[in-house]
Amino acid sequence: MSALRPEPSTIPDAPGAYLFRDADGRVIYVGKARSLRKRLANYWARDLHARTAAMVDAAEGVEWIVASGEVDALMLEYNLIQEHRPRFNVRYRDDKSYPYLALTVGERWPRAQVLRGAKRKNVRYFGPFGHAYAIRETLDALTRVFPVRTCSNSFFEQRARAGRPCLYYDIGRCAGPCVPEVTGVTEETYRGHVDALADFLAGNERPVLARLDREMRAAADREEFELAAKYRDQLVAARRALESQEMVLTQPQDLDVIGVADDDLEAAFQVFFVRRGRVKGRKGWVVDRVEDLDVPQLLASFVRELYMERPEVPPRILLPTEPADADVLTAWLAARRGAPVVFAVPERGAKRKLMDTVAQNARDHFQRHKLKRASDFGARSRALSELGALLGLEQAPLRIECYDVSNLGPTDKVGSMVVFEDGLPKRSDYRRFEIRGVPGQDDFASMEEMLGRRFARLRKDRDGDPSRRRRFSYPPALIVVDGGRGQLSMATKVLAEEGLHIPAIGLAKRLEEIYFPDRPDPLLIPRGSEALFVLQHLRDEAHRFAISYHREKRAKRALASPLDDVPGVGPGRKKALLKRFGSLARLSRASVDEIAATPGVGRGVAQAVHERLTTAASANGQRRQSA
């Protein structure tokens, strides 16, 4: 095993996969590279993303495995992720609620049924469908054409013991395999019905429709009208089953369409499976964005995950943008399919419209996912109880305050306080702080000033008239500061100075590490935990609130003018002056008499404007000379 930062000459300049391990030897991250030497060198660059920096900090060593090519490196990376489940690799949460139409092809007498959840062996799946009723309507129509049983195994055995088939056999909806000696069906004949149904569901409908139409006409020509009516009904049922599948393309094309919606913490994917121009199924996934991946990289990771698990690969895959490593992915997919595979980003026409529909489905799915976690009272209660237990609190923290500092230099330093009650944002209690007493860029001092002002106000309001208490008068059950041990030390210092005994924690940028005032090592909450979701939501909201205030201040400063400070110059006179002179620079060069000649501007105001602009120009000149 290599040292954490191995010598570049020891790393092969070849494709392969690499593994970072922690002090206990556990694999915490797996990646792949076209050149292991060049890729691993990037992990010791100066400006790493917070998540990547967290992984490197947690790692104690790195090792690599050379592959014969980029496609093999792709496969190797996937297999290593499946084997080790590293905590810093993205995780796909498959939405198991989508129903499938399944054929139990591994049984002697296969049956058709609706299934959800994890896939089983010796079962062939079709879909998934958006709703269970869509499958049942389809199945109801198709069993009139393909008499495959839909009963449970217990009911099947009951009819076998009784020695007679059920009503479905009498109405022609089942071949009666429960009592083959009575119905005369053979395993070969019944298996033919199952294979024909599977072929129809896979999108090969034309031969079935042509056969039924041909047999209907032949029976009519022989004047076997009852048989012709039977084929007619089967033809109508087959067409009705097709009509339940949405037609989205005018041409009978096979393709998959992938849509994505994301934020900094998670992403949601939706896939529509289109066969012969019809939507044969759809499915959704939610992804924890543990890795620092942009959208093309995220799409590449998802495509690999999707088709590793899905045996059917279409000739064309539509995406919102080209995935990273597209050449490697298409080579791998072509090998799986046995024919070329193309990625396409539709720009116009029916495919673009379909792409927009799938993208909207992804956004809706993502929103439902967020709302479900936020609005479920039982889930919120469990999350807060779990959080209280993990942090060692006596009771669940029903009111939590989170603080964040935002600055992009020595100016416009701002802070934010967001409040969650019962696991939900209480926006009426949010507060913004303009950091005034901190020179330069000092996050720790800025955090101290913000917390000092907040808790001094808490103490003042609590010591005052109870009937006049405001929102600042209510203490939180938990304080969360955005940052590590340094920011947390400022919080504990302020609380001690104010004589307050409120538990406080620091939530580090790496999203999974929680710092305590009295513990040397941070706490790691497992990803996927509802308690971690509450903390992430808190910090995300505090960051958003601080950034929005910071942007407002920068915008106001960018639009500020020396004329704003001149007594007697309001918006009207300011507009008149700039309209006459065209710019502030020309106005600065004008004399008092020229300024006074502006309509609505007297000599007194003109004198004040001239003095203010002359002072501003002198100050700017001194700053340039000192620079």
C-alpha positions in Angstrom: 0.0 0.0 0.0 1.3 3.4 -0.9 1.9 6.4 1.4 -0.9 8.9 1.4 1.0 11.2 -0.9 3.1 8.8 -3.0 5.9 9.9 -5.3 4.5 10.7 -8.8 7.1 8.4 -10.4 5.7 5.5 -8.4 2.2 5.9 -9.9 1.6 4.4 -13.3 0.6 6.7 -16.1 -2.2 4.2 -17.2 -5.9 3.8 -16.8 -7.2 2.2 -13.6 -9.1 2.6 -10.4 -7.8 3.9 -7.0 -9.0 3.5 -3.4 -8.5 5.8 -0.5 -8.5 4.1 2.9 -8.8 5.5 6.4 -6.7 4.7 9.5 -8.6 1.5 10.1 -8.1 0.3 6.6 -11.7 0.9 5.4 -12.2 2.1 1.9 -13.7 5.5 2.0 -13.6 6.5 -1.6 -13.2 4.8 -5.0 -12.4 6.6 -8.3 -11.3 5.8 -11.8 -8.9 7.7 -14.1 -7.6 7.6 -17.7 -4.2 8.4 -16.1 -3.8 7.4 -12.5 -0.7 9.6 -12.1 -2.4 12.7 -13.3 -5.7 12.1 -11.5 -4.1 11.4 -8.1 -1.9 14.4 -8.3 -5.1 16.6 -8.3 -5.9 15.4 -4.7 -2.9 17.4 -3.4 -3.8 20.7 -5.2 -4.4 23.8 -3.1 -8.1 24.6 -3.8 -10.0 21.4 -3.2 -13.8 21.3 -2.8 -14.9 21.0 0.9 -16.2 17.4 0.3 -13.0 16.3 -1.5 -10.9 18.0 1.2 -12.8 16.1 3.9 -12.1 12.8 2.1 -8.4 13.5 1.8 -8.2 14.6 5.5 -9.9 11.3 6.6 -7.6 9.2 4.4 -4.5 7.6 5.6 -3.4 5.9 2.4 -4.2 5.4 -1.2 -3.7 2.4 -3.5 -4.5 1.7 -7.2 -5.3 -1.1 -9.6 -4.2 -0.8 -13.2 -6.8 -1.7 -15.8 -6.3 -2.8 -19.4 -8.3 0.2 -20.7 -10.8 2.9 -19.8 -13.8 0.7 -20.1 -12.3 -1.9 -17.8 -11.5 0.9 -15.4 -15.1 1.9 -15.5 -16.2 -1.6 -14.6 -13.5 -2.0 -12.0 -14.6 1.2 -10.3 -18.3 0.1 -10.2 -17.4 -3.3 -8.8 -15.2 -1.8 -6.1 -18.0 0.6 -5.1 -20.5 -2.2 -4.9 -18.1 -4.2 -2.7 -16.9 -1.6 -0.3 -19.8 1.0 -0.3 -17.4 3.9 0.4 -18.9 6.8 2.4 -17.6 9.5 0.1 -19.0 8.1 -3.1 -22.4 9.1 -4.3 -25.3 6.9 -3.3 -28.3 6.1 -5.4 -31.6 5.5 -3.5 -33.7 3.6 -5.9 -37.4 4.5 -5.6 -38.8 1.0 -4.8 -42.4 2.3 -4.9 -42.7 2.1 -8.7 -44.8 -1.0 -9.7 -43.7 -3.5 -12.4 -45.6 -6.0 -14.5 -43.7 -9.2 -13.8 -43.7 -12.7 -15.3 -42.4 -15.5 -12.9 -40.6 -17.3 -15.8 -38.7 -19.5 -13.3 -41.9 -21.4 -12.2 -43.3 -24.4 -14.0 -46.5 -22.5 -14.8 -45.5 -18.9 -14.8 -47.9 -16.2 -13.8 -48.3 -12.4 -14.5 -48.5 -10.1 -11.4 -47.8 -6.6 -10.2 -44.6 -6.4 -8.1 -42.8 -3.6 -6.2 -39.5 -3.5 -4.3 -36.3 -5.3 -4.9 -36.1 -7.5 -7.9 -36.3 -11.3 -7.5 -34.4 -14.0 -9.3 -36.1 -15.9 -12.2 -38.7 -13.1 -12.7 -38.9 -11.0 -15.8 -39.9 -7.4 -15.2 -41.6 -4.9 -17.5 -41.9 -1.2 -16.7 -41.8 0.3 -14.2 -45.2 2.0 -14.6 -46.2 5.3 -13.1 -49.3 3.8 -11.3 -50.4 0.3 -10.4 -53.8 0.9 -12.0 -52.1 1.4 -15.3 -50.6 -2.1 -15.0 -53.8 -3.7 -14.0 -55.7 -2.1 -16.9 -53.0 -3.4 -19.3 -53.0 -6.8 -17.7 -56.8 -7.0 -17.8 -56.7 -6.4 -21.5 -53.8 -8.6 -22.3 -55.0 -11.8 -20.5 -57.9 -11.7 -23.1 -55.2 -12.2 -25.8 -52.6 -14.2 -23.8 -54.3 -16.6 -21.4 -51.6 -16.5 -18.7 -52.7 -17.1 -15.1 -52.7 -14.2 -12.6 -53.7 -16.1 -9.5 -51.6 -16.6 -6.4 -49.7 -19.9 -5.9 -52.0 -20.8 -2.9 -55.1 -20.3 -5.0 -53.5 -22.2 -7.9 -52.8 -25.2 -5.6 -56.4 -25.0 -4.2 -57.9 -25.3 -7.7 -55.5 -28.2 -8.5 -56.7 -30.1 -5.4 -60.3 -29.3 -6.3 -59.7 -30.8 -9.8 -61.5 -27.9 -11.7 -60.4 -24.6 -13.0 -61.7 -21.2 -11.9 -64.0 -18.8 -13.6 -61.2 -17.1 -15.5 -60.8 -20.3 -17.6 -64.5 -20.4 -18.4 -64.4 -16.8 -19.8 -61.2 -17.4 -21.7 -58.9 -15.3 -19.5 -56.6 -18.2 -18.4 -55.5 -21.4 -20.1 -56.2 -23.4 -16.9 -52.7 -24.8 -16.1 -53.9 -25.7 -12.5 -55.7 -28.8 -13.9 -53.9 -29.6 -17.3 -55.5 -33.0 -17.4 -59.0 -31.3 -17.6 -58.1 -28.3 -19.8 -55.7 -30.1 -22.0 -53.0 -27.3 -21.9 -49.5 -28.6 -22.2 -46.4 -26.9 -20.7 -45.1 -26.2 -24.2 -48.4 -24.5 -25.2 -48.6 -22.5 -22.0 -45.0 -21.4 -22.3 -45.8 -20.2 -25.8 -48.5 -17.9 -24.3 -46.0 -16.6 -21.7 -43.3 -15.9 -24.3 -45.8 -14.2 -26.6 -46.9 -12.0 -23.7 -43.3 -11.1 -22.8 -42.6 -10.3 -26.5 -45.7 -8.0 -26.6 -44.7 -6.2 -23.4 -41.1 -5.8 -24.7 -42.5 -3.7 -27.5 -42.9 -6.2 -30.3 -46.6 -5.7 -30.8 -47.0 -5.6 -34.6 -46.7 -9.4 -35.1 -49.4 -10.0 -32.5 -51.8 -7.4 -34.0 -51.1 -8.7 -37.5 -51.7 -12.4 -36.5 -55.0 -11.5 -34.7 -56.2 -9.5 -37.7 -55.3 -12.3 -40.1 -57.0 -15.0 -38.0 -60.1 -12.8 -37.6 -60.4 -12.3 -41.3 -59.8 -16.0 -42.1 -62.4 -17.1 -39.6 -64.9 -14.7 -41.1 -64.1 -16.0 -44.6 -64.9 -19.5 -43.3 -68.1 -18.1 -41.9 -66.9 -19.1 -38.4 -68.4 -16.0 -36.9 -68.1 -16.9 -33.2 -64.4 -17.6 -33.7 -64.0 -14.4 -35.7 -65.7 -12.4 -32.9 -63.3 -13.9 -30.4 -60.3 -12.8 -32.5 -62.0 -9.4 -32.9 -62.3 -9.0 -29.1 -58.7 -10.0 -28.6 -57.6 -7.5 -31.2 -59.6 -4.7 -29.5 -58.1 -5.7 -26.1 -54.5 -5.7 -27.5 -55.1 -2.2 -29.0 -56.6 -1.0 -25.8 -53.5 -2.2 -23.9 -51.3 -0.2 -26.4 -53.5 2.9 -25.9 -52.8 2.8 -22.2 -49.1 3.5 -23.0 -48.5 7.1 -24.0 -47.4 7.7 -27.6 -44.6 10.3 -27.5 -42.9 9.9 -30.8 -44.3 9.8 -34.3 -41.8 7.2 -35.4 -41.4 3.8 -33.7 -38.1 4.5 -32.1 -36.4 2.9 -29.1 -34.7 5.2 -26.6 -34.3 6.1 -22.9 -34.7 9.7 -21.7 -32.9 10.9 -18.6 -33.9 14.1 -16.7 -32.2 15.5 -13.6 -32.9 18.1 -10.9 -30.4 18.9 -8.2 -29.1 21.1 -5.4 -25.9 21.1 -3.4 -26.9 18.1 -1.2 -29.0 15.8 -3.4 -30.2 15.2 -6.9 -33.2 13.4 -8.4 -33.2 11.5 -11.7 -36.2 10.4 -13.8 -36.0 8.0 -16.7 -38.6 7.3 -19.4 -38.2 4.1 -21.2 -39.6 4.5 -24.8 -40.1 1.6 -27.0 -41.6 1.8 -30.5 -42.4 5.4 -29.8 -44.4 4.6 -26.7 -43.5 5.1 -23.0 -43.2 1.6 -21.7 -42.2 2.6 -18.2 -40.6 5.3 -16.0 -38.7 5.3 -12.8 -37.0 7.7 -10.3 -33.9 7.8 -8.2 -32.6 10.2 -5.5 -28.9 10.7 -5.1 -26.8 11.8 -2.1 -24.2 14.2 -3.5 -21.3 13.1 -1.3 -18.8 13.6 -4.1 -18.0 17.0 -5.7 -19.5 16.2 -9.1 -20.9 18.7 -11.6 -23.9 17.7 -13.8 -22.0 16.0 -16.6 -20.1 13.9 -14.1 -23.3 13.2 -12.2 -24.9 12.1 -15.4 -22.0 9.8 -16.2 -22.2 8.2 -12.8 -25.9 7.7 -13.1 -25.7 6.2 -16.6 -23.2 3.6 -15.4 -25.4 2.8 -12.4 -28.6 2.5 -14.5 -27.2 0.2 -17.1 -25.2 -2.0 -14.8 -28.5 -3.0 -13.2 -30.7 -2.9 -16.3 -30.0 -5.5 -19.0 -31.8 -3.7 -21.8 -29.7 -1.0 -23.5 -31.5 1.1 -26.2 -29.7 2.4 -29.3 -30.2 6.1 -28.3 -30.1 7.8 -24.9 -31.4 11.4 -24.5 -29.9 13.6 -21.8 -30.0 17.3 -20.8 -26.3 17.6 -21.5 -23.5 15.4 -22.7 -22.1 13.2 -19.8 -18.5 13.2 -18.8 -16.4 10.4 -20.3 -19.0 10.0 -23.0 -16.7 8.1 -25.3 -15.9 5.5 -22.6 -19.5 5.1 -21.7 -20.7 4.6 -25.3 -18.0 2.0 -25.9 -19.0 0.1 -22.7 -22.8 0.4 -23.6 -22.1 -0.7 -27.2 -20.3 -3.8 -25.9 -23.3 -4.6 -23.6 -25.8 -4.1 -26.4 -23.8 -5.6 -29.2 -24.5 -2.6 -31.4 -23.7 1.1 -31.4 -25.2 3.4 -28.7 -25.5 7.1 -29.1 -25.9 9.9 -26.5 -28.0 12.8 -27.8 -29.0 16.2 -26.4 -32.3 17.1 -28.2 -32.6 20.8 -29.3 -36.0 20.9 -31.0 -39.0 18.9 -32.1 -40.8 16.0 -30.4 -37.6 14.7 -28.7 -37.0 18.1 -27.1 -40.5 18.2 -25.9 -40.1 14.8 -24.4 -36.9 15.8 -22.8 -38.6 18.8 -21.2 -41.4 16.5 -19.9 -38.9 14.1 -18.3 -37.0 17.1 -16.7 -40.2 18.4 -15.3 -41.0 15.0 -13.8 -37.5 15.0 -12.2 -38.1 18.5 -10.7 -41.6 17.4 -9.4 -40.1 14.2 -8.0 -37.3 16.2 -6.3 -39.8 18.6 -4.8 -42.0 15.8 -3.5 -39.0 14.2 -2.0 -38.1 17.4 -0.1 -41.6 18.1 1.0 -42.2 14.5 2.1 -39.2 14.7 4.5 -40.1 18.2 5.6 -43.9 17.9 6.0 -44.2 14.5 7.6 -44.8 15.3 11.3 -44.0 11.8 12.4 -40.7 11.8 10.5 -39.8 15.2 11.9 -40.5 14.0 15.4 -38.4 10.9 14.9 -35.6 13.0 13.4 -35.5 15.4 16.3 -35.6 12.6 18.8 -32.8 10.9 17.0 -30.8 14.1 16.9 -31.3 14.7 20.6 -30.2 11.1 21.4 -27.1 11.4 19.2 -26.1 14.7 20.8 -26.7 13.5 24.3 -29.5 16.1 25.0 -32.1 15.5 27.7 -34.9 16.0 25.2 -35.5 16.6 21.5 -34.4 20.1 20.4 -37.7 21.6 19.4 -36.2 25.1 18.7 -32.8 25.2 16.9 -30.9 28.3 15.9 -28.2 28.1 13.2 -25.6 30.8 12.5 -23.5 31.5 9.4 -21.1 34.2 8.3 -20.7 35.3 4.7 -17.9 37.5 3.3 -15.9 37.8 0.1 -13.2 40.1 1.4 -12.9 42.8 4.0 -16.1 44.5 3.1 -19.8 43.7 3.4 -19.4 41.1 6.2 -22.8 39.7 7.1 -24.2 37.0 9.4 -27.5 35.1 9.4 -29.6 33.4 12.1 -32.2 31.0 11.0 -34.7 29.3 13.3 -36.3 25.8 13.1 -39.2 24.9 15.3 -40.5 21.3 15.3 -38.1 20.6 12.4 -39.5 23.3 10.1 -38.2 26.7 9.2 -39.7 29.6 11.2 -38.9 32.5 8.9 -40.6 35.1 11.0 -37.8 34.6 13.5 -34.9 34.8 11.0 -32.4 37.7 11.6 -29.6 39.3 9.6 -26.5 40.9 11.2 -24.2 43.5 9.6 -20.8 42.8 11.1 -19.5 46.2 12.1 -16.7 45.8 14.7 -14.4 43.4 12.9 -11.5 44.8 10.8 -10.5 42.7 7.8 -11.7 39.2 7.1 -12.0 37.2 10.3 -14.8 34.6 10.4 -14.1 33.7 14.1 -14.4 37.3 15.3 -17.4 37.9 13.0 -19.1 34.9 14.6 -18.3 36.2 18.1 -19.8 39.6 17.3 -23.0 38.2 15.9 -23.5 35.7 18.7 -22.6 38.4 21.3 -25.3 40.7 19.9 -27.9 38.0 19.7 -27.4 36.6 23.3 -26.9 40.1 24.8 -30.3 40.9 23.4 -31.7 37.6 24.8 -30.5 38.4 28.3 -31.7 42.0 28.1 -35.2 41.0 26.9 -35.5 38.2 29.5 -34.5 40.6 32.3 -37.1 43.2 31.2 -40.8 43.4 31.3 -42.3 39.9 30.6 -45.3 41.5 28.8 -43.0 43.2 26.3 -40.9 40.2 25.3 -40.0 39.8 21.7 -38.9 36.9 19.6 -35.3 37.3 20.7 -36.5 36.5 24.2 -36.9 32.8 23.5 -33.8 30.7 24.0 -33.1 27.9 21.6 -32.8 24.3 22.8 -29.7 23.9 20.5 -27.3 26.2 18.8 -25.6 25.2 15.5 -22.8 27.2 14.1 -21.7 26.7 10.5 -18.0 25.8 10.8 -15.6 23.7 12.9 -13.9 24.0 16.2 -12.9 27.6 15.8 -16.4 28.9 15.2 -17.7 26.7 18.0 -15.2 28.1 20.5 -16.6 31.6 19.8 -20.1 30.3 20.6 -19.1 28.7 23.9 -17.2 31.9 24.9 -20.2 34.1 24.3 -22.5 31.7 26.1 -20.2 31.6 29.1 -19.9 35.4 29.2 -23.7 35.8 29.1 -24.2 33.1 31.8 -26.3 30.9 29.4 -26.3 27.1 29.5 -27.4 26.2 26.0 -25.9 23.2 24.1 -24.0 24.2 21.0 -22.4 22.2 18.2 -20.4 23.1 15.1 -21.3 21.6 11.7 -18.2 21.4 9.5 -18.2 22.1 5.8 -17.7 18.4 5.1 -21.4 17.8 6.0 -20.8 14.8 8.2 -18.6 16.0 11.1 -20.2 17.5 14.2 -18.0 19.2 16.7 -18.7 19.4 20.5 -17.1 21.9 22.9 -15.9 19.1 25.3 -14.9 16.3 22.9 -11.6 16.0 21.0 -13.0 14.1 18.0 -16.0 15.0 15.9 -19.2 12.9 15.7 -20.0 11.3 12.3 -23.7 10.9 11.7 -24.5 8.2 9.0 -25.6 9.5 5.6 -29.3 9.0 5.1 -30.0 9.6 8.8 -33.1 11.9 9.3 -31.1 13.7 12.1 -28.4 14.6 9.6 -31.0 15.8 7.1 -32.3 18.2 9.7 -28.8 19.6 10.3 -28.1 19.8 6.6 -31.4 21.6 6.0 -30.6 24.1 8.8 -27.1 24.9 7.5 -28.3 25.1 3.9 -31.0 27.6 4.9 -28.6 29.7 7.0 -26.1 29.8 4.1 -28.8 30.8 1.7 -30.1 33.5 4.0 -26.6 34.9 4.6 -25.6 34.9 0.9 -28.8 36.6 -0.1 -28.1 39.5 2.4 -24.5 39.7 1.2 -25.6 40.0 -2.4 -28.1 42.8 -1.5 -25.4 44.8 0.2 -23.0 44.3 -2.6 -25.6 45.4 -5.1 -26.4 48.5 -3.1 -22.7 49.4 -2.8 -22.2 48.9 -6.5 -25.0 51.4 -7.3 -23.9 53.9 -4.6 -22.9 57.4 -5.7 -21.1 60.3 -4.0 -24.3 62.3 -4.8 -26.2 60.2 -2.2 -24.4 62.0 0.6 -25.1 65.5 -0.6 -27.8 67.4 1.4 -30.6 68.6 -0.8 -29.9 66.1 -3.6 -32.7 63.5 -3.9 -33.5 61.1 -6.7 -35.0 63.8 -8.8 -32.0 66.2 -8.8 -29.6 63.2 -9.1 -31.4 62.1 -12.2 -31.4 65.6 -13.6 -27.7 66.1 -13.0 -26.7 62.8 -14.6 -29.0 63.3 -17.5 -27.5 66.7 -18.3 -23.8 65.8 -17.8 -24.1 62.2 -19.0 -21.8 60.7 -16.3 -20.4 61.3 -12.9 -16.9 61.9 -14.3 -18.1 64.8 -16.5 -20.1 66.2 -13.5 -17.0 66.1 -11.4 -15.1 68.3 -13.9 -18.0 70.9 -14.1 -17.8 74.2 -12.4 -20.2 75.5 -9.8 -21.9 77.7 -12.4 -22.3 74.9 -14.9 -23.9 72.7 -12.2 -26.2 75.5 -11.0 -27.5 75.9 -14.6 -29.2 72.5 -14.3 -33.0 72.9 -14.0 -34.1 72.5 -10.4 -30.6 72.9 -8.9 -29.8 76.2 -7.2 -26.3 77.7 -6.5 -26.3 76.4 -2.9 -26.9 72.8 -3.9 -24.4 73.2 -6.8 -21.7 74.3 -4.4 -22.4 71.3 -2.1 -22.3 68.9 -5.1 -19.0 70.5 -6.4 -17.3 70.2 -2.9 -18.5 66.6 -2.4 -17.2 65.4 -5.8 -13.9 67.3 -5.5 -13.4 65.6 -2.1 -14.2 62.2 -3.5 -11.9 62.7 -6.5 -9.0 63.7 -4.1 -9.6 60.6 -1.9 -9.5 58.3 -4.9 -6.3 59.9 -6.1 -4.6 59.3 -2.8 -5.7 55.7 -2.7 -4.2 55.1 -6.2 -0.9 56.7 -5.2 -0.7 54.6 -2.0 -1.5 51.5 -4.0 
